[in-house]
Amino acid sequence: VLKLLKCNELFMAYALVKLTNASETGEVLLRLTKRAERLGQRDIAVEIFKNLPLEHEDEKYLFAAIQDENNAATLYTTFGMRDHGEYSQRAAQAASSGNMKDAVLNYILARQSPKAAITALEYADETFKTNQVDKLESVMKVFSILAHVGLRDLEQRDRSRILAYASYFGAVRARWMGMNSIFPQLLMNALNIVEYQKIEFSIPTEVLKLDDASFKVTADAQRFFKMIVSSNYMSEFGKTLQTKVAQQMDSGSFDFQSKNTVINDGDYVIAGSTLPSNTANHKVRISKFSDRIIQGPSVLLDDGMSFLTLAEALMWSVANPYSPSNSGAVLSPY
């Protein structure tokens, strides 16, 4: 099942979990809902959500919250959810008690996504400005909740800061999960946002500036983060932050990734991705990341011009939910 998920063979994975009652049922169904959403098959997505295991209840509620007004009203009733006002009160109570994950979740369920985004952003800023590196994983979990909503309604600078954080957190995830081909892309994306848009960013930019040799010569994530900590140009906070990342990778204490870690054990390889492309009927497609001609399936980004290979798009969406076009749109290539 895990290998099929990694190859994006979702129907085959579903057939297998139905036959074997495998523990990955929830993961398979979640990816199928994303495919149904992408194809505009909302009714199918709703039926799948009805069969999700109880542990994925939050995802079901978040799906309802991001629909348009009429569909959301129907789904709140279908899923037995509370009214918007009650979720708003819960969000305010959670924020006042310092439970930012629940605050962001409930603001989204109250259909106040911009407020949820600003809450997550302020939490990240406060955490890193005050050098509270022990809260790194907590901040990443808050951002994983925020990942269900787009950011296009935010002001440009707030959106850019969230996208920069999401790219940095994505780089940590990618390195932890062994998705080495997109790791440098995520760091470079964060750096480009910070430097070209001249935004305030609470993570030191030197943490994002890694030369090509740094990630090519290192075989595993733990050694990598330990190596860059020893760099002479790293600030004290930068060293503290990266030491924390290395320590959590050493201990295996990160739990923001899928429980089925084998899904993300190395780069994704899609069936047919090494076959020559049929370019007779369309222009040659070039990967935004590698600048190489794409062989096999490709994904058009929301800017209408840029392409990724399907494998690149899937890995990016696992690490960072937002499109590499930095529009604030959620990328869903399933």
C-alpha positions, 0 to 999 in steps of 0.5 A: 500500500505504501509503495502504491501511495508513493507512486500515486496509484491511489485506486490500486492502493484503495483496492488493496486496503479494502482487501487487507483492511490495512492500517493505511486506509485513512491515508489512502482515503484522504488522498482520494478526496484530494483527487476528487476535489481536483477533478471537481467531483465534490459529491464523491469527496463528501462520500469518501469523507463520510467513511474516513476513520475517526482520527481524521475527523478534523480533515472532514470538518476542514473540507466543509469549511473551505467550500463556498457558502451554500455547499458549506452550509449543507456540509456543516449539517451533513457532518453534524458540525456546530454553527460558525459562532460557536467555532469563533468562540472556541478559537478565541478561547484557545488563543487566549489559553495559548493553544494555537493549533486549536485556535487556527483550526477553529478560526477556519471552521468559523470560516475566518481563514484570514484570521486563522492565517494571521494567528499562525503567522504571529505565533511563528514570529513570536516563537522565533523572535524570542528564540523559543526553538523548543516550539519548532514542532508546535509551530509546524503543526499549526501551519499544517492545519493552516495548509488546508486554506489558500492565502490569496485573500491576505495582504501581500506581505502577510502572504509572503511571510507565511509562504516563506515559513511554509517553504522553510518548514517544507525543507525540514520535512523534505530532508527528514523524509529523504525527498532530496531533490526538492529540498534545495528548491524549498530553501531557495524559494524561502530565500527568494521570497525574503530577499526579493520582497524584502519582508521581515522574517524571524528565521535568519536568512543564513539558515536558508543560504546553502551552497550546492555542495552542502546538500550533495555530499551529505547522505542523511538529514541528521549529518546535514543539519549538524554539518551546517551548524558548524558553519562560521557564518551562522548566527547564534540563533541560526545555530541554535535552531538548526541544532534543534532540528538535528537533535529531533531528527536524531531522536526520531521525535518529529511526528508532524509527518505521516505515521507511515514514514515509508511513504516518504522514504526517498524521492517519488518515482512515478510509473512512466516518468522515464519514458520519452514524452509525446511532444508531437501535439504540444510544446516541450514542457520544461520543469520549473525546478530542474530546467529539463524536458519533462518525461512522463506526466506533468503538472501545470501550476496555477500561473498557467505557464510553469510545469513540474513533473508529477513526482516533483509536484507530489513531493512539494505538496507533501512538504509544502502545501502552497504552490511554488508559484507563491500565489498562495494557492494550495497545490493538489496534484493528486 
